[in-house]
């Protein structure tokens, strides 16, 4: 049977979750508003106690379970934020939970889940993706007779996430023209659709996925819920191989548009938010803002909301985030450089081949005495993308150029 979230159920969820949540701020972004010549607002879902909107759906679902299911405990699978919401809810309600998370989940999210759950929660790391953890959690739950708390494909979870929309209606003085929302499994987007379909039907809701995990976009294109074989797991909070059946049925007809954003562009957005706005977000939390420039003309003069879904970022990922941002901006390049095996070759390369603002950030070289030239892997950071062409030209003219690695993924993966 098809399901569509009802406004009265979302209002009930709003009352239930008030035990553990507060209304998150709707912050006007001066920087983004000036840049896009629009009124851009950021819905700060990263400011919950668990630092993501996931507490809404998790608490609504677990709170409404029958007492018998409370006694048996619950089980869930999550890449991080849903896990923290479930952990917090179970600790608050005094319910045992077993939480499965992918083994590649950032350590910060794993530790936060354990901290919020305390003695009520057991965390098990399983597999490389959310989908691996999901299968393991289902098997465990069936064997232990525990209720599975789905991170997105559940009516009560969707209704809990929909409370974001109720708050937005109350927080804005004029109608919202556009809402940009990250889509992983589609729970938040579905909840927003439930609210705005009835209370503000002219609002255009745009879903945003990582380019490396376009499960909703692919499903909408195919007109059937489609499981992806391979995904890029970097944006862990929005990287799933398959969206929910419920959420797909809601989003396929009601989303205004479904778009994807390159992971590197998301990384640059993370850095911009930190450096310019002092806002710390996780990759999935930056997706909505990263998509704005795809609609720059349409947004002029409009009232726009971007949902910042979460801020559970691990500081150990900072170097990779910067690297991906530089690569996306065409500012970081890797080469095989063929150095003549003679004294002064490296000095010549630095003095005559590199531009005045070029910087070597990676260098691997091993001298082979039996060869005239020895290859080195060199990473170079540029100040401007336009500096690449003259750099390559100088390398070729002086016989230093060996190969360009950025467009060779089989080799490139070992560097990034």
LOVO-154045 format. One record per atom (N, C-alpha, C): residue in one letter; x, y, z. Coordinates in steps of 0.2 Angstrom, whole numbers, padded with zeros to 4 digits, always signed. Each point is the difference from the previous one (the first is absolute). Example, Ala and Ser with C-alpha at 12.3 -4.5 7.8 and 13.67 -1.06 7.14 Angstrom:
<vexgus>
A+0066-0028+0039;A-0004+0006+0000;A+0004+0006+0000;S-0002+0005-0004;S+0004+0006+0001;S-0004+0005+0003;
</vexgus>
This chain:
<vexgus>
X+0004-0006+0000;X-0004+0006+0000;X+0004+0006+0000;X-0001+0005-0004;X+0004+0006-0001;X-0001+0004+0007;X+0005+0004+0002;X+0000+0004+0005;X+0002+0007-0001;X-0004+0005+0003;X+0002+0007-0001;X-0001+0003+0007;X+0005+0004+0002;X+0000+0003+0007;X-0006+0005+0001;X-0004-0001+0005;X-0005+0005+0001;X+0002+0005+0005;X-0003+0006-0001;X+0002+0006+0004;X-0001-0001+0007;X-0006-0004+0002;X-0002-0001+0007;X+0005-0004+0003;X+0002-0005-0003;X+0005-0005+0003;X+0007+0003+0001;X+0002+0005-0004;X+0006+0004+0001;X-0001+0004+0005;X-0006+0003+0001;X-0001+0005+0006;X+0000-0004+0007;X-0002-0007+0000;X+0000-0004+0005;X+0008-0001+0002;X+0003-0002-0005;X+0008-0001+0001;X+0003+0006+0003;X-0002+0006-0002;X+0003+0006+0003;X-0001+0001+0007;X-0006-0003+0003;X-0001+0001+0007;X+0004-0006+0003;X+0001-0006-0003;X+0004-0005+0003;X+0007+0002+0001;X+0003+0002-0005;X+0007+0001+0000;X+0003+0006+0004;X-0005+0004+0002;X+0002+0006+0004;X+0003-0002+0006;X-0001-0006+0002;X+0003-0002+0006;X+0008+0000+0000;X+0003-0001-0006;X+0007+0000-0001;X+0003+0005-0005;X-0005+0004-0004;X+0003+0004-0005;X-0003+0007+0002;X+0004+0005-0003;X-0002+0007+0000;X-0001+0002-0007;X-0004+0006-0001;X+0000+0003-0007;X+0007+0002-0002;X+0002-0002-0006;X+0007+0002-0002;X-0001+0006-0004;X+0006+0004+0001;X-0001+0007-0003;X+0000+0000-0008;X-0003+0005-0003;X+0000+0001-0007;X+0004+0007-0001;X+0006-0001-0002;X+0005+0005+0000;X+0001+0003-0007;X-0001+0007+0000;X+0001+0003-0007;X+0007+0001-0001;X+0002-0003-0006;X+0007+0001-0002;X+0001+0006-0005;X+0004+0005+0003;X+0002+0006-0003;X+0004-0002-0006;X+0005-0004+0001;X+0005-0001-0006;X-0004-0004-0006;X-0004-0005+0002;X-0003-0003-0006;X-0006+0004-0003;X-0003+0004+0004;X-0005+0004-0002;X+0002+0005-0005;X+0006+0003+0001;X+0003+0005-0004;X+0003-0003-0006;X+0003-0006+0000;X+0002-0003-0006;X-0005-0002-0005;X-0006-0003+0003;X-0005-0002-0005;X-0006+0005-0001;X+0001+0006+0003;X-0005+0005+0000;X-0007-0002+0002;X+0000-0004+0005;X-0006-0003+0003;X+0000+0000+0007;X-0005-0002+0003;X+0000-0001+0008;X+0001-0007+0001;X+0006-0002+0002;X+0002-0007+0001;X+0000-0001+0008;X-0004-0005+0002;X+0000-0001+0007;X+0003-0007+0001;X+0003-0001+0006;X+0003-0007+0002;X-0004-0003+0006;X-0003-0005-0001;X-0004-0004+0005;X+0006-0004+0004;X+0001+0002+0006;X+0006-0003+0003;X-0002-0006+0004;X-0001-0006-0004;X-0001-0006+0004;X+0006-0003+0003;X+0006+0003-0002;X+0006-0002+0003;X+0000+0002+0008;X-0004+0004+0002;X+0000+0002+0007;X-0004-0004+0005;X-0003-0005-0002;X-0003-0005+0005;X+0006-0003+0005;X-0002-0003+0005;X+0004-0002+0005;X+0004-0006-0003;X-0003-0004-0005;X+0004-0005-0004;X+0003+0003-0006;X-0001+0006-0001;X+0003+0004-0006;X-0003-0003-0007;X-0006-0002+0000;X-0003-0001-0006;X-0008-0001+0001;X-0003+0001-0006;X-0008-0001+0000;X-0002-0007+0002;X+0004-0005+0000;X-0002-0007+0000;X-0003-0001+0007;X+0001+0004+0005;X-0003-0002+0007;X-0008+0001-0001;X-0002+0004-0005;X-0007+0001+0000;X-0004-0007-0002;X+0002-0003-0006;X-0003-0006-0002;X+0001-0006+0005;X+0006+0000+0002;X+0002-0006+0005;X-0004+0000+0006;X-0001+0006+0003;X-0003+0001+0006;X-0008-0001-0001;X-0003+0003-0005;X-0007-0001-0002;X-0001-0008-0001;X+0004-0003-0003;X-0001-0007-0002;X+0000-0004+0007;X+0005+0000+0004;X+0001-0004+0005;X-0005+0002+0006;X-0002+0006+0001;X-0005+0002+0005;X-0006-0003-0002;X-0002-0001-0006;X-0007-0002-0002;X+0000-0008+0000;X+0005-0004+0001;X+0000-0007+0000;X-0004-0002+0006;X-0003-0006+0000;X-0004-0003+0005;X+0005-0002+0006;X-0002+0000+0006;X+0004-0002+0006;X+0003-0006-0001;X-0003-0005-0003;X+0003-0007-0001;X+0006+0000-0004;X+0000+0005-0005;X+0006+0000-0005;X+0006+0004+0004;X-0002+0005+0004;X+0005+0003+0005;X+0004-0005+0004;X-0004-0004+0003;X+0003-0005+0004;X+0005-0005-0004;X-0001-0002-0006;X+0004-0004-0004;X+0006+0004-0003;X+0000+0006+0000;X+0005+0004-0002;X+0000+0002-0008;X+0004+0004-0002;X+0000+0002-0008;X+0007-0001-0003;X+0000+0000-0006;X+0006-0001-0004;X+0000+0005-0006;X+0005+0002-0002;X+0000+0005-0006;X+0007-0001-0003;X+0000+0003-0007;X+0006+0001-0003;X+0001+0007-0002;X+0006+0003+0000;X+0001+0007-0002;X+0007+0001-0001;X+0001+0005-0005;X+0007+0003-0001;X+0002+0005+0005;X-0004+0001+0005;X+0002+0005+0005;X-0005+0004+0004;X-0004+0004-0004;X-0004+0005+0003;X-0007-0004+0003;X-0003-0004-0004;X-0005-0004+0002;X+0002-0004+0007;X+0006-0003+0000;X+0002-0004+0005;X+0000+0005+0007;X+0002+0006-0001;X+0000+0004+0006;X-0007+0002+0002;X-0004+0001-0005;X-0007+0002+0002;X-0003-0006+0004;X+0001-0006-0003;X-0003-0006+0004;X+0003-0001+0007;X+0007+0001+0000;X+0003-0001+0006;X-0002+0005+0006;X-0001+0006-0002;X-0003+0005+0004;X-0007-0001+0002;X-0004-0002-0005;X-0007-0002+0002;X+0000-0006+0005;X+0004-0005-0001;X-0001-0006+0004;X+0003+0001+0007;X+0005+0005+0000;X+0002+0001+0007;X-0005+0004+0004;X-0003+0005-0004;X-0005+0004+0003;X-0006-0004+0003;X-0002-0005-0004;X-0006-0004+0001;X+0001-0006+0004;X+0007-0002+0001;X+0001-0006+0003;X-0001-0006-0004;X+0002+0000-0006;X-0001-0006-0004;X+0007-0003-0003;X+0001-0006+0000;X+0006-0003-0002;X+0000+0000-0008;X+0006+0002-0003;X+0001+0000-0007;X+0006-0003-0002;X+0000-0003-0006;X+0006-0003-0003;X+0001+0004-0007;X+0005+0004-0001;X+0001+0004-0006;X+0006-0002-0004;X-0002-0002-0006;X+0005-0002-0005;X+0002+0006-0004;X+0007+0001-0001;X+0003+0005-0004;X+0005-0002-0005;X+0001+0002-0006;X+0005-0002-0004;X+0007+0001+0003;X+0005-0005-0001;X+0006+0001+0003;X+0004+0006-0002;X-0002+0003-0006;X+0004+0006-0002;X-0003+0007+0003;X-0005-0001+0004;X-0003+0006+0003;X+0005+0004+0004;X+0000+0007-0001;X+0005+0004+0004;X+0000-0002+0007;X+0005+0000+0003;X+0001-0002+0007;X-0004+0005+0005;X+0000+0006-0002;X-0004+0005+0004;X-0007-0002+0000;X-0003-0003-0005;X-0007-0001+0000;X-0002-0007+0004;X+0005-0004+0000;X+0000-0006+0004;X+0000+0001+0008;X+0005+0005+0001;X+0001+0001+0007;X-0006+0004+0003;X-0003+0005-0004;X-0006+0004+0002;X-0006-0005+0001;X+0000-0005-0004;X-0006-0005+0001;X+0001-0003+0006;X+0006-0002+0002;X+0001-0004+0006;X-0002+0005+0006;X+0003+0006+0000;X-0001+0005+0005;X-0008+0002+0001;X-0003+0001-0005;X-0008+0001+0001;X-0003-0006+0002;X+0002-0006-0002;X-0004-0006+0003;X+0002-0003+0006;X+0006+0002+0003;X+0002-0003+0006;X-0001-0007+0000;X-0002-0003+0006;X-0001-0007+0001;X-0006-0003-0004;X-0004+0004-0002;X-0006-0002-0004;X+0001-0002-0007;X+0006+0001-0003;X+0002-0001-0007;X+0006-0004-0001;X+0000-0005-0004;X+0005-0004-0003;X+0002+0002-0007;X+0006+0002-0002;X+0002+0001-0007;X+0003-0005-0003;X-0002-0002-0006;X+0004-0005-0003;X+0002+0002-0007;X+0006+0000-0002;X+0003+0003-0006;X-0001-0006-0005;X-0003+0001-0006;X-0001-0006-0005;X+0000+0003-0007;X+0004-0003-0004;X+0000+0002-0007;X+0003+0006-0002;X+0000+0002-0007;X+0003+0006-0002;X-0005+0005-0002;X-0006-0001+0000;X-0005+0005-0002;X-0006-0001+0005;X-0005+0005-0001;X-0006+0000+0004;X-0004-0006-0002;X+0000-0002-0006;X-0004-0006-0002;X+0003-0006+0003;X+0007-0001+0001;X+0002-0006+0003;X-0002+0000+0007;X+0000+0006+0004;X-0002+0000+0007;X-0007-0001+0000;X-0004+0002-0005;X-0007-0001+0000;X-0002-0007+0000;X+0003-0004-0004;X-0001-0007-0001;X+0001-0004+0007;X+0006+0002+0003;X+0002-0003+0006;X-0005+0001+0006;X-0002+0007+0000;X-0005+0002+0005;X-0006-0004-0001;X-0003-0001-0006;X-0006-0004-0001;X+0001-0007+0003;X+0005-0003-0002;X+0001-0007+0002;X+0000-0001+0007;X+0004+0005+0004;X+0001+0000+0007;X-0007+0001+0003;X-0004+0005-0002;X-0006+0002+0002;X-0005-0006+0000;X+0000-0003-0006;X-0005-0006+0000;X+0002-0006+0004;X+0006-0001+0001;X+0002-0005+0005;X-0001+0001+0007;X+0001+0007+0002;X-0001+0002+0007;X-0007+0002+0001;X-0005+0000-0005;X-0006+0003+0001;X-0001+0007+0002;X+0005+0004-0003;X+0000+0007+0002;X-0003+0004-0006;X-0003+0006+0002;X-0003+0004-0005;X+0005+0004-0004;X+0000+0000-0007;X+0004+0004-0004;X-0002+0007-0001;X+0005+0005+0002;X-0002+0007-0001;X+0003+0002-0006;X-0004+0001-0006;X+0003+0002-0006;X+0002+0007+0000;X+0006+0002-0003;X+0002+0007+0000;X-0004+0004-0005;X-0004-0002-0004;X-0004+0004-0005;X-0006-0003-0002;X+0000-0006-0002;X-0006-0003-0003;X-0005-0003+0005;X-0003+0005+0004;X-0005-0002+0005;X-0004+0006+0001;X-0007-0001+0001;X-0005+0006+0000;X+0002+0004+0006;X+0001-0003+0006;X+0001+0004+0006;X+0007+0004+0000;X+0005-0003-0004;X+0006+0004-0001;X-0001+0006-0004;X-0004-0002-0006;X-0001+0006-0005;X-0004+0005+0004;X-0005-0001+0004;X-0004+0005+0003;X+0004+0004+0005;X+0005-0004+0004;X+0004+0004+0004;X+0005+0005-0004;X+0003-0002-0005;X+0004+0004-0004;X-0004+0006-0003;X-0007-0001-0001;X-0004+0005-0003;X-0001+0006+0005;X+0001-0001+0006;X+0000+0005+0005;X+0004+0006-0002;X+0006-0001-0004;X+0004+0005-0002;X-0004+0005-0004;X-0005-0003-0005;X-0004+0005-0004;X-0005+0004+0004;X-0003-0003+0006;X-0004+0004+0004;X+0003+0006+0003;X+0006-0001+0002;X+0004+0005+0003;X+0002+0006-0005;X+0001-0002-0006;X+0002+0004-0006;X-0006+0005-0001;X-0006-0003-0001;X-0006+0004-0001;X-0001+0005+0005;X+0001-0002+0007;X-0001+0005+0005;X+0006+0005+0000;X+0006-0001-0002;X+0005+0004+0000;X+0001+0005-0005;X-0003-0001-0006;X+0000+0005-0005;X-0005+0005-0001;X+0001+0006-0001;X-0005+0005+0000;X-0003+0000-0007;X+0003-0002-0005;X-0003-0001-0007;X+0001-0007-0003;X-0004-0001-0005;X+0000-0007-0002;X+0007-0002-0003;X+0002-0006+0001;X+0006-0003-0002;X+0000-0002-0007;X+0004+0003-0005;X+0000-0002-0007;X+0003-0007-0001;X+0006-0001+0003;X+0004-0006-0001;X+0003-0002+0006;X+0000-0007+0001;X+0003-0003+0005;X+0005-0005-0003;X+0007+0000+0002;X+0005-0005-0002;X+0001-0005+0006;X+0000-0006-0002;X+0000-0005+0006;X+0004-0006-0003;X+0005-0002+0004;X+0004-0006-0001;X-0004-0006+0000;X+0001-0005-0005;X-0003-0006+0000;X+0005-0006+0000;X-0001-0004+0006;X+0003-0006+0000;X-0005-0006-0001;X-0004-0001+0005;X-0005-0005-0001;X-0007+0003-0002;X+0000+0007+0001;X-0006+0004-0002;X-0005+0001+0006;X+0002-0001+0006;X-0005+0001+0006;X-0002+0007+0001;X+0005+0004+0000;X-0001+0007+0002;X-0004+0004-0006;X+0003-0002-0006;X-0004+0003-0006;X-0007-0002+0000;X-0002-0006+0001;X-0007-0003+0001;X-0004+0004+0005;X+0003+0001+0006;X-0003+0003+0005;X-0002+0008-0002;X+0005+0003-0003;X-0001+0007-0002;X-0006+0000-0005;X+0000-0005-0005;X-0005+0000-0005;X-0007-0001+0003;X+0000-0004+0006;X-0007+0000+0003;X-0002+0006+0003;X+0004+0004+0002;X-0002+0007+0003;X-0001+0005-0005;X+0004+0001-0005;X+0000+0005-0005;X-0006-0002-0005;X-0001-0006-0001;X-0005-0002-0005;X-0007+0003+0002;X-0001+0001+0007;X-0006+0002+0002;X+0000+0007+0002;X+0005+0002+0003;X+0001+0007+0003;X+0003+0005-0004;X+0004-0002-0005;X+0003+0005-0005;X+0001-0003-0006;X-0005-0002-0004;X+0001-0004-0006;X+0004+0003-0006;X+0001+0006+0001;X+0004+0003-0006;X+0008+0000+0002;X+0002-0002+0006;X+0007+0000+0002;X+0003-0006-0004;X+0006+0001-0004;X+0003-0005-0004;X+0006-0003+0005;X-0001-0006+0001;X+0005-0004+0004;X+0005-0004-0005;X+0006+0002+0001;X+0005-0003-0005;X+0005-0005+0005;X+0000-0006-0003;X+0004-0005+0004;X+0007+0000-0003;X+0005-0001+0004;X+0007+0000-0002;X+0003-0006+0003;X+0004-0004-0005;X+0003-0006+0002;X+0008+0001-0002;X+0004-0004+0003;X+0007+0000-0003;X+0000-0003-0007;X+0005+0003-0004;X+0001-0003-0006;X+0001-0007+0000;X+0004-0003+0005;X+0002-0007+0000;X-0005-0004+0003;X-0006+0002+0002;X-0005-0004+0003;X-0007+0002-0002;X-0001+0000-0007;X-0007+0003-0002;X-0005-0004+0000;X-0002-0003+0006;X-0005-0006+0000;X-0007+0003-0001;X-0002+0006+0003;X-0006+0003-0002;X-0001+0002-0007;X+0005+0004-0002;X+0000+0002-0007;X-0001-0005-0005;X+0004-0006+0001;X+0000-0005-0005;X-0007-0004+0001;X-0003+0000+0006;X-0006-0004+0000;X-0006+0004-0003;X+0000+0007+0001;X-0005+0004-0003;X+0001+0000-0008;X+0006+0000-0002;X+0001-0001-0008;X-0002-0006-0002;X+0000-0006+0004;X-0002-0007-0003;X-0007-0001+0002;X-0003+0005+0004;X-0007-0001+0002;X-0001-0006+0004;X+0005-0003+0003;X-0001-0005+0005;X+0006+0000+0005;X-0001-0002+0006;X+0005+0001+0005;X+0006-0005-0002;X+0006+0003-0001;X+0006-0004-0003;X+0005+0000+0005;X+0003-0006+0001;X+0006-0001+0004;X+0006+0001-0004;X+0005+0005+0002;X+0006+0001-0003;X+0005-0006+0002;X+0004-0002-0005;X+0005-0005+0002;X+0006+0003+0003;X+0002+0006-0002;X+0006+0003+0003;X-0001+0007+0002;X+0002+0003+0006;X-0001+0007+0002;X+0007+0002+0003;X+0001+0007-0001;X+0005+0003+0004;X-0002+0001+0007;X+0003-0002+0005;X-0002+0000+0007;X+0002+0006+0004;X+0004+0005-0004;X+0003+0006+0004;X-0005+0004+0003;X-0006+0001-0003;X-0005+0004+0004;X-0005-0005+0003;X+0003-0003+0006;X-0003-0005+0003;X-0007+0001+0002;X-0002+0006+0002;X-0007+0001+0002;X-0005+0000-0005;X+0002+0000-0006;X-0005+0000-0006;X+0002-0005-0005;X+0004-0005+0001;X+0002-0005-0005;X-0003-0007+0002;X-0005-0001-0004;X-0004-0007+0001;X-0001-0002-0007;X+0000-0007-0001;X+0000-0003-0006;X-0008+0000-0002;X-0004+0000+0005;X-0007+0000-0002;X-0004+0004+0005;X-0005+0004-0003;X-0004+0005+0004;X-0006-0005+0003;X-0004+0003+0004;X-0005-0003+0003;X-0006-0001-0005;X-0004-0006+0000;X-0006+0000-0004;X-0005+0005+0001;X-0001+0001+0007;X-0005+0005+0002;X+0003+0007-0003;X+0006+0002+0002;X+0002+0006-0002;X+0001+0001-0008;X+0001-0005-0003;X+0000+0001-0008;X-0007+0001-0002;X-0005-0003+0002;X-0006+0001-0002;X-0003+0007+0001;X+0003+0003+0006;X-0002+0007+0001;X+0004+0005-0004;X+0007-0001+0000;X+0004+0005-0004;X-0001+0000-0007;X-0001-0006-0003;X+0000-0001-0008;X-0004+0005-0003;X-0006+0002+0003;X-0005+0004-0003;X+0000+0007+0003;X+0002+0001+0006;X-0001+0006+0004;X+0007+0004+0000;X+0006-0002-0001;X+0005+0004+0000;X+0000+0004-0006;X+0002+0007+0001;X+0000+0004-0006;X+0006-0002-0005;X+0006-0002+0003;X+0005-0002-0004;X+0005-0004+0005;X+0003-0005-0003;X+0005-0004+0003;X+0007+0001-0003;X+0005+0002+0003;X+0006+0002-0003;X+0006-0004+0004;X+0006+0000-0003;X+0006-0003+0003;X+0005+0005+0000;X+0005+0000+0005;X+0005+0005+0001;X+0007-0004+0001;X+0005+0002-0004;X+0007-0004+0001;X+0002+0000+0007;X+0003-0005+0002;X+0003+0000+0007;X+0005+0005+0001;X+0004+0002-0005;X+0005+0005+0001;X-0003+0007+0001;X-0006+0001-0003;X-0003+0007+0001;X-0003+0000+0007;X-0003-0006+0002;X-0002+0000+0007;X+0006+0002+0005;X+0005-0003-0001;X+0006+0002+0004;X+0002+0007+0000;X+0000+0003-0006;X+0001+0008+0000;X-0005+0003+0004;X-0006-0002+0000;X-0006+0003+0003;X+0001+0000+0008;X+0003-0006+0002;X+0001-0001+0007;X+0006+0005+0002;X+0005+0001-0004;X+0005+0004+0002;X-0002+0008+0000;X-0004+0001-0005;X-0003+0007+0000;X-0004+0002+0006;X-0005-0005+0002;X-0004+0001+0006;X+0004+0001+0006;X+0006-0004+0001;X+0004+0000+0006;X+0004+0007+0000;X+0003+0002-0006;X+0005+0005+0000;X-0004+0007-0001;X-0006+0000-0003;X-0004+0006-0001;X-0005+0001+0005;X-0003-0005+0003;X-0006+0001+0004;X+0001-0004+0007;X+0006-0003+0001;X+0001-0003+0007;X-0005-0005+0001;X-0003-0004-0005;X-0004-0005+0001;X+0003-0007-0002;X+0000-0005+0004;X+0003-0006-0001;X-0006-0005-0002;X+0001-0003-0006;X-0005-0005-0002;X+0004-0006-0003;X-0004-0005+0000;X+0002-0007-0003;X-0001+0001-0007;X+0003-0005-0004;X-0001+0000-0008;X-0008+0000-0002;X-0004-0004+0004;X-0007+0000-0002;X-0003+0006+0002;X+0002+0004+0005;X-0003+0006+0002;X+0001+0006-0005;X+0005-0001-0004;X+0002+0005-0005;X-0003-0001-0006;X-0003-0005-0002;X-0003-0002-0006;X-0005+0006-0003;X-0005+0002+0005;X-0005+0004-0003;X+0003+0007-0002;X+0005+0002+0003;X+0003+0007-0001;X+0004-0001-0007;X+0004-0006-0001;X+0004-0001-0005;X-0004+0000-0007;X-0007-0001+0001;X-0004+0000-0007;X-0003+0006-0002;X+0001+0006+0004;X-0003+0006-0001;X+0002+0003-0007;X+0006-0001-0002;X+0003+0004-0006;X-0003-0003-0006;X-0003-0006+0001;X-0003-0004-0006;X-0007+0004-0002;X-0002+0004+0005;X-0007+0004-0001;X+0001+0007+0001;X+0006+0003-0001;X+0001+0007+0002;X-0004+0005-0004;X-0002-0001-0006;X-0005+0004-0003;X-0007+0000+0003;X-0002-0006+0001;X-0007-0001+0002;X-0001+0003+0007;X+0006+0000+0004;X-0001+0002+0007;X+0000+0007+0001;X+0002+0004-0005;X+0000+0008+0001;X-0007+0002+0003;X+0001+0004+0005;X-0006+0003+0003;X-0004-0005+0004;X+0001-0006+0001;X-0004-0005+0003;X+0002-0001+0007;X-0005-0003+0004;X+0001-0002+0007;X+0002-0008+0000;X+0006-0001+0002;X+0003-0007-0001;X+0003-0002+0007;X-0002-0007+0001;X+0003-0003+0006;X+0004-0006-0002;X+0006+0000+0004;X+0004-0006-0001;X+0000-0004+0007;X-0001-0006+0000;X+0000-0004+0006;X+0007-0002+0001;X+0003+0002+0006;X+0007-0003+0002;X-0002-0006+0004;X+0001-0006-0002;X-0002-0006+0003;X+0004-0002+0006;X+0006+0001+0000;X+0004-0002+0006;X+0007+0002+0000;X+0004+0000+0005;X+0006+0002+0001;X+0005-0005+0004;X-0002-0006-0001;X+0004-0005+0003;X+0006-0002-0005;X+0005+0004+0000;X+0006-0001-0004;X+0006-0002+0004;X+0004-0004-0003;X+0006-0002+0004;X+0006+0004-0002;X+0004+0003+0004;X+0006+0005-0001;X+0005-0004-0004;X+0000-0007+0000;X+0005-0003-0003;X-0001+0000-0008;X-0006+0002-0002;X-0002+0000-0007;X+0002+0006-0003;X+0002+0005+0004;X+0001+0007-0003;X+0005+0000-0006;X+0006-0004+0001;X+0005+0000-0006;X-0004-0003-0006;X-0004-0005+0000;X-0003-0003-0006;X-0005+0005-0003;X-0004+0004+0005;X-0004+0005-0002;X+0003+0005-0004;X+0006+0003+0002;X+0004+0005-0003;X+0002-0003-0007;X+0003-0006+0000;X+0002-0003-0006;X-0005+0000-0005;X-0006-0003+0001;X-0005+0000-0004;X-0003+0006-0003;X+0000+0005+0004;X-0002+0007-0002;X+0005+0003-0005;X+0007-0001+0002;X+0005+0003-0005;X-0001-0004-0007;X-0001-0006+0000;X+0000-0004-0006;X-0006+0002-0004;X-0006+0001+0004;X-0006+0003-0004;X+0001+0006-0003;X+0004+0005+0004;X+0001+0006-0003;X+0006+0001-0005;X+0002-0006-0002;X+0006-0001-0005;X+0006+0004+0002;X+0001-0001+0007;X+0006+0004+0003;X+0005-0005+0003;X-0001-0007+0000;X+0004-0005+0002;X+0001-0005-0006;X+0007-0001-0001;X+0001-0004-0006;X+0006-0005+0002;X-0001-0006-0003;X+0006-0005+0001;X+0003-0002-0007;X+0006-0001+0000;X+0004-0001-0006;X+0005-0006+0002;X+0002-0004-0006;X+0006-0003+0000;X+0005+0004-0003;X+0005+0002+0004;X+0005+0005-0003;X+0007-0004-0001;X+0003+0000-0006;X+0006-0003-0002;X+0006+0004+0001;X+0003-0001+0006;X+0006+0004+0002;X+0006-0003-0003;X+0004+0004-0004;X+0007-0003-0002;X+0004-0001+0006;X+0004-0006+0000;X+0004-0002+0006;X+0006+0003+0000;X+0000+0007+0001;X+0006+0004+0000;X-0001+0005+0006;X+0006+0002+0003;X-0001+0005+0005;X-0003+0007-0002;X-0004+0003+0004;X-0004+0006-0002;X-0006-0001-0004;X-0002-0006-0001;X-0007-0001-0004;X-0006+0003+0004;X+0000-0002+0006;X-0006+0002+0004;X+0000+0008+0001;X+0006+0003+0001;X+0001+0007+0000;X-0002+0003-0006;X+0001-0002-0006;X-0002+0002-0006;X-0008+0000-0001;X-0003-0006+0003;X-0007-0001-0001;X-0003+0006+0005;X+0002+0001+0006;X-0003+0005+0004;X+0001+0007-0002;X+0006+0001-0003;X+0001+0007-0002;X-0002+0002-0007;X-0001-0005-0004;X-0001+0002-0007;X-0007-0003-0003;X-0002-0005+0003;X-0006-0003-0002;X-0006+0002+0004;X+0000+0000+0006;X-0005+0002+0005;X-0001+0008-0001;X-0007+0002+0000;X-0001+0007+0000;X+0001+0003+0007;X+0000+0007+0000;X+0002+0003+0006;X-0005-0001+0006;X-0006-0002-0001;X-0005-0002+0005;X-0001-0007+0001;X+0003-0005-0004;X-0001-0007+0000;X+0003-0003+0006;X-0003-0005+0003;X+0003-0003+0006;X+0000-0007+0000;X+0005-0003+0001;X+0001-0008+0000;X-0003-0002+0007;X-0005-0004+0000;X-0003-0003+0006;X+0001-0007+0001;X+0002-0004-0006;X+0001-0007+0001;X+0006-0002-0005;X+0005-0004+0003;X+0006-0002-0004;X+0002-0007+0002;X+0000-0004-0005;X+0003-0007+0001;X+0005-0001-0005;X+0006-0002+0002;X+0005-0001-0005;X+0005-0005+0002;X+0002-0004-0004;X+0005-0005+0001;X+0006+0000-0005;X+0006+0001+0001;X+0005+0000-0005;X+0002-0007-0002;X+0000+0000-0007;X+0002-0006-0003;X+0007+0001-0004;X+0005-0002+0002;X+0007+0002-0003;X+0001-0003-0007;X-0004-0005-0002;X+0001-0003-0007;X-0004+0004-0005;X-0004+0005+0002;X-0004+0003-0005;X+0002+0007-0001;X-0002+0003-0006;X+0002+0007-0001;X-0005+0004+0003;X-0007-0002+0001;X-0005+0004+0003;X-0003-0004+0005;X-0002+0003+0006;X-0004-0004+0005;X-0006+0004+0001;X-0006-0004+0001;X-0006+0003+0001;X-0002+0002+0007;X-0003+0005+0001;X-0002+0002+0007;X-0008+0002-0001;X-0004-0002+0005;X-0007+0002+0001;X+0000+0007+0004;X-0002+0005-0004;X+0000+0007+0003;X-0007+0003+0000;X-0002+0002+0006;X-0006+0004+0001;X+0001+0007+0000;X-0004+0004-0004;X+0001+0007+0000;X-0006+0004+0001;X+0000+0005+0005;X-0006+0004+0001;X+0001+0006-0003;X-0005+0003-0004;X+0000+0006-0004;X-0004+0005+0004;X+0002+0006-0002;X-0004+0006+0003;X-0006+0001-0004;X+0000-0001-0007;X-0005+0001-0005;X+0000-0006-0005;X-0006-0002-0001;X-0001-0006-0005;X+0003+0002-0007;X+0001+0006-0002;X+0003+0002-0006;X+0007-0001+0000;X+0003-0001+0006;X+0007-0002+0000;X+0002-0007-0003;X-0005-0004-0001;X+0002-0007-0001;X+0003-0001-0007;X-0003+0004-0005;X+0002-0001-0007;X+0007+0002-0001;X+0002+0006+0002;X+0007+0002+0000;X+0005-0004+0004;X-0002-0003+0005;X+0004-0005+0004;X+0002-0006-0004;X-0006-0003-0003;X+0001-0006-0004;X+0005+0002-0006;X-0001+0005-0003;X+0004+0002-0006;X+0007+0001+0002;X+0002+0003+0005;X+0007+0000+0002;X+0003-0007+0002;X-0004-0004+0003;X+0002-0007+0001;X+0002-0003-0006;X-0004+0000-0005;X+0001-0003-0006;X+0006+0003-0004;X+0000+0006+0000;X+0005+0004-0004;X+0007-0002+0003;X+0000-0002+0006;X+0007-0001+0003;X+0001-0007+0002;X-0005-0005-0003;X+0001-0007+0000;X-0001-0003+0008;X-0004+0004+0004;X-0001-0003+0006;X-0007-0003+0001;X-0004+0001-0005;X-0007-0003+0000;X+0000-0008-0001;X-0003-0003+0004;X-0001-0007+0000;X-0007-0002-0002;X-0004+0002+0005;X-0007-0002-0001;X-0005+0004+0005;X-0006+0001-0002;X-0005+0004+0005;X-0004-0005+0003;X-0001+0000+0007;X-0003-0006+0003;X-0007+0002+0002;X-0002+0006+0000;X-0007+0002+0003;X-0006-0003-0004;X+0002-0002-0007;X-0006-0003-0004;X+0002-0007-0001;X+0004-0003+0004;X+0001-0007+0000;X-0002-0004+0007;X-0007-0001+0001;X-0002-0002+0006;X+0003-0006+0003;X+0002-0005-0004;X+0003-0006+0002;X+0007+0001+0004;X+0003+0005-0002;X+0006+0003+0004;X-0001+0005+0005;X-0005+0004-0002;X-0001+0006+0004;X-0003-0002+0007;X-0003-0005+0000;X-0004-0002+0007;X+0006-0002+0005;X+0006-0001-0002;X+0005-0002+0005;X+0003+0007+0003;X-0002+0005-0003;X+0003+0007+0003;X-0005+0004+0004;X-0007-0001-0002;X-0005+0004+0004;X-0004-0005+0004;
</vexgus>
